[in-house]
Amino acid sequence: MIKVMLIAWYIFVGVIWLSSAYVIFENVIFPEYPDRVYKKDVIESCIDTLVAASIALIIALLPNFIVAVIQWIVSLCH
C-alpha cells in the first residue's frame, strides 16, 4: 500500500512539475509574435524549468528521506 501511495505521490508531483514547465515555456512555445523568439528567452525558460525540476524532485523524494531517517533512528534504539 505504501508503494502505491509513493507512486501516486510521484505522479502528482510530476503533473504539477509538467504544469509549471508548460506555464514557464508558454511564451516560448506559443509566442505572441512568432518572429520575435529570442535565445535569451529560451535559455531563461530552460533555467527556470531546471530549477522547477530540482524543487519537484526534492519534494517528490522527501517522503523517502523522512522514512530513511525514521528507520535509522529506530535502528539506533535497538
C-alpha positions in Angstrom: 0.0 0.0 0.0 2.9 2.3 0.8 4.4 1.7 -2.6 1.1 2.6 -4.3 0.9 5.8 -2.3 4.5 6.7 -3.2 3.8 6.1 -6.9 0.7 8.3 -6.7 2.8 10.9 -4.9 5.4 10.8 -7.7 2.7 11.1 -10.4 1.1 14.0 -8.5 4.4 15.9 -8.2 5.2 15.1 -11.8 1.9 16.5 -13.1 2.5 19.7 -11.0 6.0 20.0 -12.5 4.8 19.5 -16.0 2.1 22.1 -15.5 4.7 24.6 -14.2 7.0 23.7 -17.1 4.2 24.4 -19.5 3.5 27.8 -17.8 7.2 28.7 -18.0 7.5 27.7 -21.6 4.1 29.0 -22.7 5.5 32.3 -24.2 8.4 30.4 -25.9 6.2 27.7 -27.4 3.3 29.9 -28.4 4.8 33.4 -28.8 2.6 36.4 -29.4 4.8 37.4 -32.2 6.4 34.3 -33.9 9.2 36.3 -35.5 10.4 37.5 -32.1 11.6 34.4 -30.4 15.0 35.2 -28.8 17.7 32.8 -27.5 17.7 34.7 -24.2 14.0 33.9 -23.6 14.6 30.2 -24.4 17.6 29.9 -22.1 15.8 31.7 -19.3 12.9 29.3 -19.7 15.3 26.3 -19.6 16.9 27.5 -16.5 13.6 28.2 -14.8 12.4 24.7 -15.8 15.6 23.1 -14.4 15.0 25.0 -11.1 11.4 23.8 -11.0 12.5 20.3 -11.8 15.0 20.3 -8.9 12.4 21.6 -6.5 9.9 19.0 -7.7 12.5 16.2 -7.3 13.3 17.3 -3.8 9.6 17.4 -2.9 8.9 14.0 -4.5 11.8 12.3 -2.7 11.2 14.0 0.6 9.0 11.1 2.0 11.8 8.6 1.2 14.3 10.7 3.2 11.9 11.1 6.1 11.3 7.3 6.3 15.0 6.6 6.0 15.7 8.9 8.9 13.0 7.3 11.0 14.3 3.8 10.2 17.9 5.0 11.1 16.7 6.4 14.5 14.8 3.2 15.2 17.8 1.1 14.4 19.9 3.1 16.8 17.5 2.5 19.6 17.6 -1.3 19.2 
